[in-house]
Amino acid sequence: SADISNVTSYNAMTVAIITFEAFGGMWINAFIVSVICMVWIKNKTLKSNEKILLFLGCSRFWYLCIAWVNYFLSVIYPNYLYVHPIFPVVQSTQSFFICSDFWFSACLCVFYCIKIANFRNSFFIYLKEKIDRMVPWLLLTSELFSLVIGILDYDIIDKGLRHKANLTCHGIIWKANIRIEEYFFYIYFITGFLFATSFMAVILSALLLLFSLWRHKHNMQTNSMKNVSTDAHIKAMKSTLSFLVMYSINFVSLILGLVYSMKNENDIMFPIYLIQYAFPSVHSLILIFSNPKLKKILLRILPCVNCKDCIK
């Protein structure tokens, strides 16, 4: 009875912590989406970075919502996942939104890099001129690619579970376990490839911005225009580097989550869940405070900082 009580207390604590993180992240991303939608209604159009933020906020909101429901139900009613086709639907939906999150985040870093970095390469100049027209297509491509990943995940999981069920019915338990692990390996490979590709795009954007900043400071003279350009470089670098650090931590946690997800090691998975739920919230906060419009509105509605000195 003491062990059962300890397990119950542990589950209640983990649910409370993850619920706090998830609902905080949902509120933050809902704030981003609502503000950008109001700007869209008011101005009848959106800037390119606002379009990316809109898609990013929506994907993170729904990812946190579905992931929290999945975690909550798995704690209070673990057997619900065994009801077909709940498990493949939930996992494929989470894969779709987390894929969208990673690709939209990478698109935002690439956009800032192309907009702010200064290079004389003809291809880079062409990208700088066309990037605003390319953003909708980048978003559409990211969404379609995420949808393909979600469909593949559903198909792989569904086939793996059906094979396991068929083999188990015939009493071949050890073959069923081997077969299901083979199917999940394909999911791990696809997901790992996705994480690595978007991660490389972020690293490349950060390196290009850093190199552009170094060249600009090396050639800088004392006139106001170049000082403004330096400030833009530094602001973009702060945002990109902070995202790169967080992205690195989240990337490691996601890989560890893939490794330990099949081992049912709750003590290891709990801190991994904490990092995964914190990433969409903390990075969205960084995006808010790096955007003057979002920052001003957020400080205006928060009662604890509702003063003239804070809003300036």
N, C-alpha and C positions, 0 to 999 in steps of 0.2 A: 504493500500500500504506500510505503514511503517512496519507493521508486516511481510509482504511478503519479504520486503528488509532485515529485520533482520534475518529471517529464511534462506534466500539465502546466506547472509554473513556468518552465522553460519555453514551452510552446506559446503561452500567453504573452510572455515578455517579447519573444521574437515577432509575434504577430503585431504587438503594439508598436514596436520600433519600426518595423517595415511599413506598417500602416501610416505612421507619422511621416516617414520619408516619401511614401508614394503619394499621399494626399497633398503634401507640401509641393512636390514636383508637379502634380496635376494643376494645382492652383497657379504656380509660377508660369507654366506653359499656357494655361488657359488665359492668363493675363496678357501674354505676348500675342496670342491669337486674337483676343478681343480688341486690343489696342490697334493692331494692324488692320483688322476688319473695319474699325471705325475710321481709320485714315483712308482706307479704300473707299468707303461710302462717301466720305467728305470730299476727297480729291478725284474720285472716279478712276484713279489709276494708282499703281504702286511702283516704287523703285525696285531695282533688281534685288538688292539685299533684303528688302522687305518681303519680296516674294519667297525668297529662300527661308527667311525667318518664319513666315506663315506656314509653309509646308513642314519645317522642322518642328515648330511648336505643336502642330496637329499630330504629327507622327509620335512625338514624345508623350503627349497627353494620352493618346490611345494605347501606346505601349505600356505606360505605367498603370493605366486603368485595367487592361487585360491581364498584365502580369500580377497585379495585386489580387484580382479576383481569383486567378489561378492558384496563387500561393495560399490565400485565405481558405479556399475550398479544399486544397490538398492537406491542410492542417486539421480542419474540423471534420472533413469527410474525405479521407484519402481514397476510398474506393470509387469516387465519382469518375476518376480518370479511366477506370476499366470499362465504363459504359461507352460502347462504340457509337459514333465516331468522335467522342469528345476529345480524347487525347490527341489524335492527329490534327483536329481542327484548331485546338488551343495552341499547340506547338507551331503549326504552320502560320497561324495568325501572328503569334509573337515574333516568329522569324521575319515575317513581312514588315512589321513595324520597326523592329530593331535594325533590319537591313536599310529601311528608309531613313532611320535616324542617322546611321553611320554615313550613308551616301550624301544626305543633305548637309551634314556637318562638314564632310569633305568638300562639297560644292561651295560652301560658305568660305572655307579657307582658301580654296583655289580662286574664288571670285575676288576676295580681298587682295590676294597676291597679284593677280593680273591687273586690277584696278590701280594699285598703289605702287608696285615695283616699277622701276624704270630701267629698261634694257633697250639697246639699239637694234636688237635682232628683228629682222623684218617679220618673221612669224609671230613674235611676241607683240609687235606693234599691231599686226592684223588682229590678234586675239583681243587686245585692248580696245580696238575700235568696234569689234563685233560682239564683245562679251555680253552686252545688255540684250542683244537679240538671241544669244545662245542660251541664256539662263532658263527660259521656259522649256527649251528642248532638253537641257540638262536635267531639269526637274522631272520632265516626262519620262526620259530615259531611265533615271534613277527609280522612278515609281514602277515602271514596267519591269525593270530588272529585279526589283524587290518582289513584285508579284510572281515572277518566274521562280524565284528562290522559295517563296511560300508554297507554290504549287508543287515544286519538286520535293520539299520537305513533307508535305501531306502525302504524296504518292509513295515516298520511301518509307515513311513511318507506317502507313496503312498496309503496304505489302509486307513489311517486316512483322507486324502484329498478326497478319493473317497466316503467314508461314509459321509463326510460333504457335498459333492456335491449332493449326492443322497437325503439326508435329507432336504437340502435347496430347492431342486427342488420340494419337497412335502410340502414346507412351514413350516417345523418343525425346526425353526432357533435355538431355545434354546437347543434342543437335539443335533443339529449339533455342537454347541459350546462345550457342555459337552463331546461329543464323541471325538472331535479332541484333547481336553485337556487330555483325557484318553490315547490316542495314544502317545502324546508327553511325558506323564509321564513315559511310558516305555523307551523312548529314554533317558530321564533324569536319570532314574535308571541305565541303562546300562552304560551311560557315567560317572556317578558318581562312579559306581563300578570300572570302568577302572581307573579313576583318583586316587581313594583311594588305589587300589592295587599297582599301580606303585609308589605312594607316600610312602607307607609302605616299599617297597623294597629300596627306597632311604634312608629313615630314618634308617632302619636296617643296611644298608651298612655304613652309617655315624657313628652309634653307635659302630659297630664292629671295624671300623678303629680307633675310639677314644679310645676304650678299649685296642686295640693292641698297640697303641702309648703309653698309660699310662703304660702298662706292660713292654714295651721295655725300656722306660726311667727309670723305677724302677729298672730294672736288668742291665742297661747299664754300661759298663766299658769304660775306655779311650783307645779304639783302633779304627782305621780308619774305619773298616768295619761296626761297629755298629753306628758310626757317619753318614756314608752314609745311613744306614738303617733308622736312625732317620730323616734325611733330606727327604728321600723318603716318610716316613710317614707324615711329616709335609706338604710337597707339595700336597700329595693326600688329606690330611685333609682340606687344604685351598680350593682346587678345589671342594671337595665334600660338604663342609659346605657352600661355596658361592652358589653352586647349590641348596643346601637344602633350603637356605633362599629365593632364587628366586623362587624355585619350590613351596614353601609355599605360597608366594604372588600370583603366577600364579594360584595355586590350588584354593585359595579363590576367585580370580577374575573369574575363570571358573565356580565355583559353583554359584556365584552371577549372572553371565551371564545366566546360566540355569534358575535361578529363575526369573530374570527380562526380559528375552527374549520374553515372551508372553505378557508383560504388555506395550510394546512400550514406555518405559520411556527413551527417548534419552539422557536426562541430566545425568542419571545414567549409561547408557550403554556406553557413550563416554569414560570415564576414564577406564572402563573395557576393551574396545577395545584397548586403549593405552597400557595397561599392557600386553594384549595378543599378541600384535604385537611387543612389546619391548622384551618379554621373549626370543624368538628364536634368536634375534639379540645379546642381551647382553650376554646370556649364551654362544653363539658361540664365541664371543670375548674373554670371559674368557678361553674357551677351546684353542683358538689360542695362547693366551699369556702364557698358562700353557704348551704348546707344543713347545720345542725349535726350531724344524724345521719350523713349521708354523709361529712362531713369527719372526724368522730371515728373511723369505721370505716376510712377510708382511711389516716389517720395511724397507726392501730393495726397495720395489716398491712404498712406500709412499713418495712423494716428500718433505713433511713437516718434515720428520725425516730422510732424506737420508744423513746421516753423519756417520762417523766411530764410534763416541762415542755412537750413538743410537743403532747401529747394534751389538755392543759388548754384 
